[in-house]
Amino acid sequence: MKTLCCVFLGVAGLSALSSAQMTTKQAESYLSGFSGALPVLRTSMIRALTASDQTLIRALKEPKSDEGLAAAIEAGRRHKSVLLSAMAEGLPKCDYASGVTIVKTLAKYRFGMKQIEHAALSHPIPVVRWQAAVQASNWGYKPGRITLSDAVKHVYEPAVNALALVGTQKEWPALRRYIQMLHQGPPPKKNEFNMNLYCARKAECVLAKLKEPQAIKQVRIWATSNSDFHLQTDAVLALGKAGVQSDTPILVELLNDKHMNVRFAAAEALGQRFERSTVANLKRASLHASSDSANGKASDAMGRQYMAYVADELSSNRKPLTQREWNLTLRPNYLTSR
């Protein structure tokens, strides 16, 4: 059920236009691509896909069981304001599965934000409350920190990254205990990915972003190590967020790292720290092509455009966007505008 729910939420986001009610034949054809669908939910999904908006509204005002979950998924696919309004109204009464789906869908379209914030503090179902706090952190809802700390105590991993957005020093102990719990978990089997270690390192980077001295010391080591460029990239961004002035030379040096993701993370870190003294370094790094493969060349070119953008913004006394923000808003037009 969870897998199908996630798949449908992803599909719903692919279309910029509202989707329409389907016929039974269209619904069956649409669902044929989801081989992992549970038979019970499949039946509910066919009913939801073929339902009128008014039928969905009635289900969404008190969304429970498979019918409520299917109605929430279909409302996300259609993403009409009348359906989103019904989802927001039904959020306090939802069960676990439909609640998580409703929160994610409303947050995706920035609809019912007040209802999400209220759910983050008072929804009776813990996972729905936690997910609401996670989503609300994306627009800086700080009262949700209490809920996020509770979620971290229950090893709810999404809450960790959310605390990087709204957390303070008060969350240091909860995150440190979370890391300790992960390290005490059972070791992975041979050749098995160590998820506990991965999550512990992510949490260490979040602690560094929240300026915990022990974590800053650790991510400084990771940022200057070439053993795992994924971890190194996360550490560079965390080091930038930590804001220790003496780390600026480290970030400048990393503009020339052998891994392009690390180089681009260093550029983002310097931009977010508003290090105007590094403009010349950024401009030089933006001219350095270093990848030989076809895909690598394309990614390298895009990253060097971002470096040039960061240099331009700092030169103009403006704080640059992050890589993600730039990719979503400015990148398509940046090269032609220069």
ABEGO torsion letter per residue (X at the ends): XAAAAAAAAAAAAABABBBBBBBAAAAAAAAAABAABBAAAAAAAAAAAABBAAAAAAAAABBBEAAAAAAAAAAAAAGBAAAAAAAAAAAAABBAAAAAAAAAAAAAAGBGAAAAAAAAAABABAAAAAAAAAAAAAAGBAAAAAAAAAAAAAGBAAAAAAAAAABBAAAAAAAAAAAAAAAABBBBBBGBBBAAAAAAAAAAAAAAAAGBAAAAAAAAAAAABAABAAAAAAAAAAAAAAGBAAAAAAAAAAAABABAAAAAAAAAAAAAAGBAAAAAAAAAAAABBABABAAAAAAAAAAAAAAAAAAAAAAAGBBBBBAAAAAAAAAAAAAAAX
